[in-house]
Amino acid sequence: MRMNYAGHGIKASTNRFWGGLTRLIVLACAAAALLAVLLIGLFVVLPLMLAGGIALRIYLRRRMRQAQQRPKDGVIDAEYTIIEHR
């Protein structure tokens, strides 16, 4: 008795085609997602971080200058403690 395996060969090559195509599509989607994350990080997050760092530096320098300046009216700002003697 002879068996005919001709139909099985067509199914195997068809499944191999769709499996390879599916892997290619998944790989392309993963690459596109990685590229999107990279571009958003490069063109959105990085400039915001740089601008925030520069603004923080300017703010802190201004606060330090204000804290180091002495009053111009000649008044010494100090705290006094009153000690009572009996």
Secondary structure as the mmCIF struct_conf table of DSSP 4:
data_model
#
loop_
_struct_conf.conf_type_id
_struct_conf.id
_struct_conf.beg_label_comp_id
_struct_conf.beg_label_asym_id
_struct_conf.beg_label_seq_id
_struct_conf.end_label_comp_id
_struct_conf.end_label_asym_id
_struct_conf.end_label_seq_id
HELX_RH_AL_P HELX_RH_AL_P1 ALA A 6 ILE A 40
HELX_RH_PI_P HELX_RH_PI_P1 GLY A 41 VAL A 45
HELX_RH_AL_P HELX_RH_AL_P2 LEU A 46 GLN A 68
HELX_LH_PP_P HELX_LH_PP_P1 GLN A 69 PRO A 71
TURN_TY1_P TURN_TY1_P1 LYS A 72 ASP A 73
#
